[in-house]
Amino acid sequence: MVKEIVLDDTLIKINRYELKKVNDLYLISVVFNVTSEEYHDIAVLLYKGTFEVKVPGQGFSFKGSIHQYSTSITNLYEKGQVGEYRLSLLEVQN
């Protein structure tokens, strides 16, 4: 079971993981929690849109871009809040 992914150099602990192939390209979907303390760093990271994606539990990596993204809460500036993020990353063809 995959418990974490790495986007660029940022380790993200995940709650759910799914891997599919779409037109011979990797598509991973993950669900993870973000605390109000982590919010700024995660927001800046996701704003980049394209990442070196590593899936240590599966032993592979690829360059991927955000395919879908959503969050359960939009105001994580309040201390003590936790949001659930859903993120799908699609492999970018070289």
Buried (B, 14 or more C-beta within 10 A) or exposed (E): EBEBBBBEEBEBEBEEBEEEEEEEBBBBBBBBBBEBEBBEEBEEBBEEEEBEBBBEEEEEBBBBBBBEEEBEBEEBEEEEBBBBBBBBBBBBEE
